[in-house]
Amino acid sequence: HFARACELGSRQGCDAWGLVLAEGRGVPRDEDRARRVLEPLCEARVWPACRGLGLLLVQHTEDSGRIRGAGLLEEACLADDWPACTVLGGHFEHEGDLLGALRLFSYACNADLLHACSRIAALEYRTTGERSYRRLLLRYCNEGDAWACEEVGRRPR
């Protein structure tokens, strides 16, 4: 139905269709087609589409594509698309730029995106150890972040 909504001109339908294609949810994964769907939306500054395209590029392309993808994610983040901040922070973390990741997670956390707050807790664990990490996770779990609750459950006292 997203494909049909997209054919009929719905930006939201196209955004959803592009993400479905990129992730292969219920349809065969088709990254090239996903790019063709998301690209015009991103050019029109539909930030969730830029987030989806940016994620696709940082995960599945060569260096120049990853750089472009990171740029799209940063643009979306700066336009207050908080999930884009978390996605880009995850990319920075994967690349070893923990300070850059922390900056982006903090930006999203300050906008009350609890998953970003939990990612700060994960960075805290990497730098300070289990006890501090568990305390932060409990805090975010109590504030309603399901991922943080799952992490607390995985870690014995």
Beta strands, then each sheet from edge to edge (+ up, - down):
end
